[in-house]
Amino acid sequence: MKLNRHFAALLLSAVLGACSSDKPTIEPAKLVDFKASAKVEVRWDASIGDAGLSDLFPAVTREAVFAANAKGNIYRFDRNTGKQAWRIDSGFEITGGVGAGEGLVVVGGGKGELAAFDEDTGRLQWKVKVSSEVLTAPMISDGIVVVRTGNQRITGLSAKDGSRLWLYERATPTLIVRSHASVVIRNDLVYAGFAAGKLAAIGLKNGVVVWESSVSQPRGSTELERISDITSLPVVDDSQVCAVAFQGSMACFDAVQGGALWTREIASEKGLAISGKTLYVTDSDSNVLALDKSTGATIWKNSQLAMRKATAVYPLDDYLVLGDYEGYLHVLKSDDGSFVARRKTDGSAIRVTPATLGDGALVQTSGGGLYSIVIR
């Protein structure tokens, strides 16, 4: 059966709605009682406005926190106190989250807008059009802004003026899952997952593919069953890179050469985290698993957040922090996955993984709550 792109988009909206809707389609697990041995402390909070249907990731630099809402407003806050330094109007609906670094704050829009602002003043530095809607947070490294668009293209632009330096594009299947996953940059390589379970390492300076490997192979008799897109960020350390596919598998590879290390039948659209010798994955049913990084063997599994649309975890010292569809922050012990703390935010869904903020974490809710937290 061959589907045109318009019908495919409608079909995906109906069948894969659970990926984007905040409300689970299957009855979620009830919150379990536990004896708290830690506490989620809010150091400061702010309200910045609704994220709409997008997963708007905030950004953190040495001095500031930057966050945006769907209407196009961008905010700068002092990272220690939460004091607002400025607010600007980008002039377009923001769908791509916030990228920050090297003196710039960069956001993207639903009509291919990409704009860079001065980190200190909020003044517009440049604005360009890219090939399609920007659904992800742009990344900035070594004078290059890397942006991923909804048509699966990745573009490298000059951080100085927005001029295009290189373009990476690839053929895509008829059906693909709408994804807000950006790219990971490490050691002058851009790591990105794609439709049909492909993972690629691309040169930061020139956009040339260094290697490409398969995380998951499409399976099934229909095009819907064969969707195995990578819809979350890969994780990378000095030795290996790992990724997980929606309706597919999870795999790890040599970070430099791309050679396969191991593969497991775990599916997830939320993604992974890596800390030391352990990988953590929130699977498609919101089970949280800890895996041995070298072999993929399961260390522990927590199924008590099943169907609560949990985010990927954020490792914080001896803890793991993640959010759910009701705006709860959950804290697990990293060594055994047991609950140690819980706190509710503004009641709207937490759709993006908490971000690093000093000795704590930064959390943004879909309703526009921004929280600097620490675990005591």
KEZAMI-619372 format. One record per residue (C-alpha): residue number from 1; residue in one letter; x, y, z. Coordinates in Angstrom, 2 decimals. Each point is the difference from the previous one (the first is absolute). Layout:
REC num residu      px      py      pz
REC NUM      A       X       Y       Z
...
This chain:
REC num residu      px      py      pz
REC   1      M    0.00    0.00    0.00
REC   2      K    1.44    3.34   -1.04
REC   3      L   -1.07    3.12    1.88
REC   4      N    0.43    3.60   -1.11
REC   5      R    1.71    2.37    2.41
REC   6      H   -3.17    1.93    0.94
REC   7      F   -2.00   -3.11    0.85
REC   8      A    3.01   -1.45    1.80
REC   9      A    0.19    3.04    2.26
REC  10      L   -3.69   -0.31    0.90
REC  11      L    0.34   -3.72    0.65
REC  12      L    3.01    0.51    2.23
REC  13      S   -1.86    2.67    1.97
REC  14      A   -2.79   -2.48    0.71
REC  15      V    2.02   -3.14    0.63
REC  16      L    3.03    1.50    1.70
REC  17      G   -1.87    2.68    1.93
REC  18      A    1.25   -1.44    3.28
REC  19      C    3.47    1.29   -0.88
REC  20      S   -1.05    3.65   -0.02
REC  21      S   -3.13    0.16    2.17
REC  22      D    0.55    0.72    3.68
REC  23      K   -2.82   -2.33    1.06
REC  24      P    0.82   -3.73   -0.09
REC  25      T   -2.26   -2.16   -2.18
REC  26      I    0.28   -2.91    2.46
REC  27      E   -0.78    0.32    3.71
REC  28      P    3.22    1.19    1.67
REC  29      A    1.40   -1.52    3.16
REC  30      K   -1.14    1.52    3.26
REC  31      L    2.72    1.73    1.99
REC  32      V    1.39   -2.36    2.62
REC  33      D    0.64    0.97    3.60
REC  34      F    3.57   -0.17    1.24
REC  35      K    2.10    1.24    2.89
REC  36      A    1.82    3.10   -1.24
REC  37      S    3.72    0.08    0.75
REC  38      A    0.72    3.16   -2.02
REC  39      K   -1.76    3.22   -0.92
REC  40      V   -0.47    1.96   -3.24
REC  41      E    0.78    3.61    0.92
REC  42      V   -0.97    2.81   -2.37
REC  43      R    2.69    2.67    0.00
REC  44      W   -1.97    2.31   -2.28
REC  45      D   -2.85   -0.18   -2.47
REC  46      A   -1.48    2.13   -2.77
REC  47      S   -2.94   -0.05   -2.39
REC  48      I    0.77    0.55   -3.68
REC  49      G   -3.12   -1.07   -1.92
REC  50      D   -1.32   -3.11   -1.69
REC  51      A    2.14   -2.21   -2.23
REC  52      G   -2.94   -0.95   -2.22
REC  53      L    0.46   -3.30   -1.81
REC  54      S    3.77    0.31   -0.07
REC  55      D    2.62   -1.42    2.34
REC  56      L    1.86    3.22    0.81
REC  57      F    3.31   -0.79    1.65
REC  58      P    1.57    2.79    2.09
REC  59      A    3.74    0.76   -0.20
REC  60      V    2.60    0.69    2.69
REC  61      T    3.30    1.89   -0.23
REC  62      R    2.56    0.92    2.65
REC  63      E   -1.95    3.08    1.05
REC  64      A   -3.56   -0.37   -1.22
REC  65      V   -3.06   -2.11   -0.76
REC  66      F   -1.90    0.56   -3.24
REC  67      A   -3.51   -1.24   -0.71
REC  68      A   -2.74    0.66   -2.54
REC  69      N   -3.74   -0.39   -0.51
REC  70      A   -2.01   -0.91   -3.08
REC  71      K   -1.13    3.57   -0.62
REC  72      G    3.58    1.05   -0.75
REC  73      N    1.23    1.52    3.25
REC  74      I    3.53   -0.75    1.21
REC  75      Y    1.12    0.59    3.59
REC  76      R    3.35    0.34    1.68
REC  77      F    0.30   -0.72    3.75
REC  78      D    2.92    0.09    2.39
REC  79      R    0.83   -3.66    0.53
REC  80      N    0.62    0.40    3.74
REC  81      T   -2.86    2.28    1.05
REC  82      G   -2.58   -0.34   -2.76
REC  83      K   -0.14    3.76   -0.45
REC  84      Q   -1.26    0.90   -3.47
REC  85      A    2.59    1.95   -2.00
REC  86      W   -1.99    0.50   -3.20
REC  87      R   -2.91   -1.19   -2.09
REC  88      I   -0.20    0.39   -3.76
REC  89      D   -2.46   -0.84   -2.75
REC  90      S    1.60   -2.10   -2.72
REC  91      G   -2.70    1.04   -2.48
REC  92      F   -1.14   -3.56   -0.81
REC  93      E   -1.54   -3.06    1.63
REC  94      I    2.81   -1.98    1.63
REC  95      T   -0.14   -3.75   -0.59
REC  96      G    3.67   -0.91    0.43
REC  97      G    1.03    0.72    3.55
REC  98      V    3.06    2.01    0.99
REC  99      G    3.66   -0.47   -0.84
REC 100      A    2.59    2.16    1.78
REC 101      G    3.75    0.37    0.00
REC 102      E    2.93    2.06   -1.31
REC 103      G   -1.90    3.21    0.67
REC 104      L   -3.14   -0.97   -1.91
REC 105      V   -3.55   -1.13    0.73
REC 106      V   -1.58   -1.78   -2.98
REC 107      V   -3.61   -1.09   -0.58
REC 108      G   -1.95   -1.42   -2.93
REC 109      G   -3.55    0.24   -1.29
REC 110      G   -2.72   -1.94   -1.76
REC 111      K    0.60    1.68   -3.36
REC 112      G    3.73   -0.61   -0.09
REC 113      E    1.00    3.16    1.84
REC 114      L    3.32   -0.12    1.83
REC 115      A    1.10    3.02    2.02
REC 116      A    3.03    0.73    2.15
REC 117      F    0.04    2.60    2.78
REC 118      D    2.77    1.49    2.11
REC 119      E    0.23   -1.90    3.28
REC 120      D    0.58    3.12    2.10
REC 121      T   -2.37    2.52   -1.59
REC 122      G   -2.57   -2.07   -1.89
REC 123      R    0.65    2.00   -3.19
REC 124      L   -0.57   -1.79   -3.30
REC 125      Q    3.30   -1.02   -1.62
REC 126      W   -1.32   -1.78   -3.08
REC 127      K   -3.06   -1.76   -1.35
REC 128      V   -0.16   -2.55   -2.83
REC 129      K   -2.37   -2.54   -1.54
REC 130      V    0.81   -3.70    0.05
REC 131      S   -1.55   -2.78   -2.07
REC 132      S   -2.91   -0.96    2.24
REC 133      E   -1.58    0.49    3.42
REC 134      V    2.45    0.00    2.91
REC 135      L   -1.22   -2.45    2.64
REC 136      T    3.21   -0.30    2.00
REC 137      A    2.32    2.16    2.06
REC 138      P    2.95    1.22   -2.12
REC 139      M    3.47   -0.96    1.25
REC 140      I    3.02    2.33   -0.04
REC 141      S    3.61   -1.15   -0.06
REC 142      D    3.28    1.46   -1.22
REC 143      G   -1.60    2.84   -1.96
REC 144      I   -2.59   -2.24   -1.67
REC 145      V   -3.76   -0.11    0.63
REC 146      V   -1.40   -3.45   -0.76
REC 147      V   -3.75   -0.14   -0.59
REC 148      R   -2.22   -2.94   -0.84
REC 149      T   -3.21    0.51   -1.96
REC 150      G   -3.21   -2.01   -0.28
REC 151      N    0.98   -1.40   -3.42
REC 152      Q    2.92   -1.88    1.62
REC 153      R    2.64    2.42   -1.28
REC 154      I    2.84    1.26    2.18
REC 155      T    1.61    3.33   -0.85
REC 156      G    3.20    1.57    1.26
REC 157      L   -0.02    3.80   -0.02
REC 158      S    2.53    2.64    0.91
REC 159      A   -0.63    1.29    3.52
REC 160      K    1.28    3.37   -1.22
REC 161      D   -2.63    0.77   -2.65
REC 162      G   -2.21   -3.06   -0.51
REC 163      S    1.42   -0.85   -3.44
REC 164      R   -0.20   -3.66   -0.94
REC 165      L    3.25   -1.96    0.31
REC 166      W   -1.31   -3.49   -0.79
REC 167      L   -3.16   -2.06   -0.38
REC 168      Y   -0.58   -3.66    0.80
REC 169      E   -3.10   -1.64   -1.48
REC 170      R   -1.20   -3.53   -0.52
REC 171      A   -2.94   -1.85   -1.51
REC 172      T   -2.85   -0.64    2.44
REC 173      P   -2.79   -2.60    0.11
REC 174      T   -3.58    0.95   -0.83
REC 175      L   -0.97   -0.04    3.67
REC 176      I    2.16    1.64    2.64
REC 177      V   -0.70    0.99    3.61
REC 178      R    0.01    3.69    0.83
REC 179      S    3.01    0.43    2.27
REC 180      H    1.42    2.77    2.17
REC 181      A    3.37   -1.73    0.39
REC 182      S    2.95    2.19   -0.92
REC 183      V    3.61   -1.15   -0.39
REC 184      V    2.91   -0.67    2.34
REC 185      I    3.39    1.58   -0.72
REC 186      R    3.16   -1.52    1.45
REC 187      N    3.63   -0.08   -1.17
REC 188      D   -0.84    1.83   -3.26
REC 189      L   -2.65   -2.55   -0.92
REC 190      V   -3.75    0.58   -0.31
REC 191      Y   -1.97   -3.08    1.08
REC 192      A   -3.60   -0.31   -1.15
REC 193      G   -2.67   -2.68   -0.27
REC 194      F   -2.31   -0.27   -2.99
REC 195      A   -3.01   -1.78   -1.43
REC 196      A    0.25   -3.75   -0.62
REC 197      G    2.27   -0.40    3.02
REC 198      K    3.15    1.59   -1.45
REC 199      L    2.68    1.69    2.12
REC 200      A    2.65    2.19   -1.62
REC 201      A    3.16    1.81    1.05
REC 202      I    0.56    3.12   -2.12
REC 203      G    3.04    2.26   -0.09
REC 204      L   -0.70    3.29    1.76
REC 205      K    2.25    2.03   -2.31
REC 206      N   -1.17   -1.33   -3.36
REC 207      G   -3.22   -2.01    0.38
REC 208      V    1.61   -3.14   -1.44
REC 209      V   -1.23   -3.35    1.33
REC 210      V    2.75   -1.73    2.02
REC 211      W   -2.07   -3.13    0.59
REC 212      E   -3.59   -1.23   -0.02
REC 213      S   -1.43   -3.03    1.82
REC 214      S   -3.39   -1.64    0.59
REC 215      V   -1.45    0.12    3.49
REC 216      S   -3.20   -1.74   -1.05
REC 217      Q   -1.33   -1.70   -3.13
REC 218      P   -3.57    0.74   -1.16
REC 219      R   -2.26   -3.03    0.50
REC 220      G   -3.63   -0.83   -0.70
REC 221      S   -2.36   -0.35   -2.95
REC 222      T   -1.36    3.57   -0.06
REC 223      E    1.74    3.34   -0.22
REC 224      L   -1.30    0.91    3.47
REC 225      E    1.43   -3.17    1.50
REC 226      R    3.32    0.64   -1.72
REC 227      I    0.57    3.40    1.63
REC 228      S    3.15   -0.26    2.11
REC 229      D    1.17    3.60    0.05
REC 230      I    2.48    1.33    2.53
REC 231      T   -2.01    2.79    1.60
REC 232      S    2.26    0.83    2.97
REC 233      L    3.54    1.20    0.51
REC 234      P    2.87   -2.49   -0.12
REC 235      V    2.37    0.01    2.98
REC 236      V    3.76    0.17   -0.41
REC 237      D    3.10   -0.34    2.14
REC 238      D    3.66   -0.32   -0.96
REC 239      S   -0.33   -3.64   -1.04
REC 240      Q   -3.50   -0.71   -1.25
REC 241      V   -3.24    1.44   -1.31
REC 242      C   -3.41   -1.56    0.66
REC 243      A   -3.47    0.61   -1.41
REC 244      V   -3.48   -1.49    0.21
REC 245      A   -2.79   -0.18   -2.58
REC 246      F   -3.76    0.42    0.23
REC 247      Q   -1.60   -3.43   -0.67
REC 248      G    3.50   -1.38   -0.36
REC 249      S    3.21   -0.84    1.80
REC 250      M    2.77    1.58    2.06
REC 251      A    3.65   -0.26   -1.00
REC 252      C    3.47    1.27    0.87
REC 253      F    2.91    0.65   -2.37
REC 254      D    3.62    1.02    0.08
REC 255      A   -0.16    3.81    0.08
REC 256      V    2.85    0.52   -2.49
REC 257      Q   -0.29   -2.90   -2.45
REC 258      G   -3.72   -0.86    0.31
REC 259      G    0.54   -3.71    0.58
REC 260      A   -2.91   -1.78    1.70
REC 261      L    0.57   -0.96    3.65
REC 262      W   -3.40   -1.43    0.99
REC 263      T   -3.73    0.17   -0.75
REC 264      R   -3.10   -0.56    2.15
REC 265      E   -3.73   -0.20   -0.67
REC 266      I   -1.03    3.14    1.86
REC 267      A   -2.19    2.67   -1.61
REC 268      S   -0.26    3.63    1.09
REC 269      E   -0.95    3.39   -1.34
REC 270      K    1.22    1.80    3.15
REC 271      G    3.66   -0.94   -0.04
REC 272      L    3.06   -0.80    2.03
REC 273      A    2.42    1.31    2.58
REC 274      I    3.53   -1.12    0.73
REC 275      S    1.93    0.25    3.26
REC 276      G    3.27   -1.80    0.59
REC 277      K   -0.40   -3.67   -0.86
REC 278      T   -3.80    0.10   -0.09
REC 279      L   -2.61    0.84   -2.61
REC 280      Y   -3.52    1.01    0.97
REC 281      V   -2.98   -0.27   -2.33
REC 282      T   -3.66    0.95    0.37
REC 283      D   -1.77   -2.45   -2.31
REC 284      S   -3.19    0.51   -2.00
REC 285      D   -2.13   -1.14    2.97
REC 286      S    1.80    2.37    2.41
REC 287      N    1.89   -2.78    1.72
REC 288      V    3.42    1.22    1.15
REC 289      L    2.92   -2.38   -0.50
REC 290      A    3.66    0.10    0.99
REC 291      L    2.32   -1.89   -2.36
REC 292      D    3.65   -0.95    0.08
REC 293      K    1.63    2.30   -2.56
REC 294      S    2.46   -2.60   -1.26
REC 295      T   -2.44   -2.88   -0.51
REC 296      G   -3.56    1.36    0.09
REC 297      A   -0.94   -2.36    2.83
REC 298      T   -2.81    1.19    2.30
REC 299      I    1.13    1.13    3.46
REC 300      W   -3.45    0.99    1.26
REC 301      K   -3.46    0.99   -1.26
REC 302      N   -2.63    2.28    1.54
REC 303      S   -3.51   -0.50   -1.44
REC 304      Q   -1.85    2.22    2.47
REC 305      L   -0.32    2.92   -2.44
REC 306      A   -1.56   -2.15   -2.74
REC 307      M   -1.99    1.98   -2.57
REC 308      R    0.64    3.31    1.78
REC 309      K    1.83    1.39   -3.06
REC 310      A    3.20    0.37    1.98
REC 311      T    2.94    1.92   -1.43
REC 312      A    3.50   -1.33   -0.40
REC 313      V    1.90    0.19    3.29
REC 314      Y    2.56    2.58    1.03
REC 315      P    2.82   -1.49    2.14
REC 316      L    0.79    2.26    2.95
REC 317      D    2.64   -1.30    2.41
REC 318      D   -1.49   -3.19    1.50
REC 319      Y   -3.48    0.74   -1.35
REC 320      L   -2.03   -0.06   -3.20
REC 321      V   -2.53    2.78   -0.66
REC 322      L   -2.88   -0.28   -2.47
REC 323      G   -3.41    1.56   -0.60
REC 324      D   -3.44   -1.28   -1.05
REC 325      Y   -3.24    1.06   -1.69
REC 326      E   -1.53    1.46    3.19
REC 327      G    2.98    2.23    0.74
REC 328      Y    1.50   -2.18    2.71
REC 329      L    3.76   -0.16    0.47
REC 330      H    1.15   -3.43    1.13
REC 331      V    3.38   -0.77    1.57
REC 332      L    1.39   -3.54   -0.07
REC 333      K    3.12   -1.48    1.55
REC 334      S    2.42   -0.69   -2.80
REC 335      D    1.27   -3.26    1.49
REC 336      D   -3.33   -1.83    0.29
REC 337      G   -2.75    2.19   -1.54
REC 338      S   -2.01    0.45    3.18
REC 339      F   -1.93    3.23    0.66
REC 340      V    1.57    2.48    2.41
REC 341      A   -1.89    3.24   -0.72
REC 342      R   -2.90    1.49   -1.95
REC 343      R   -1.26    3.53   -0.61
REC 344      K   -2.79    1.45   -2.11
REC 345      T    0.66    3.07   -2.12
REC 346      D   -2.79    1.99   -1.70
REC 347      G   -2.11   -3.01   -1.00
REC 348      S    0.78    0.20   -3.71
REC 349      A    1.97   -2.73   -1.75
REC 350      I    3.77   -0.13    0.21
REC 351      R    0.91   -1.07   -3.53
REC 352      V    3.71    0.81   -0.12
REC 353      T    2.82   -1.56    1.98
REC 354      P    1.33    2.14    2.87
REC 355      A    3.17    1.88   -0.93
REC 356      T    3.28    0.48    1.87
REC 357      L    0.08    3.06    2.24
REC 358      G    2.99    0.08    2.30
REC 359      D   -0.46   -2.50    2.81
REC 360      G   -3.68   -0.31   -0.84
REC 361      A   -2.30   -0.10   -3.00
REC 362      L   -2.21    2.26   -2.10
REC 363      V   -3.56   -1.13   -0.77
REC 364      Q   -2.43    1.55   -2.49
REC 365      T   -3.66   -1.03   -0.13
REC 366      S   -2.28    0.14   -3.02
REC 367      G   -2.07    2.62    1.81
REC 368      G    2.98    2.35    0.29
REC 369      G    1.31   -0.69    3.48
REC 370      L    3.76    0.26    0.35
REC 371      Y    1.60   -1.50    3.11
REC 372      S    3.54   -0.06    1.32
REC 373      I    0.15   -2.99    2.32
REC 374      V    2.49   -1.76    2.23
REC 375      I   -0.26   -3.33    1.84
REC 376      R    0.67    0.22    3.74
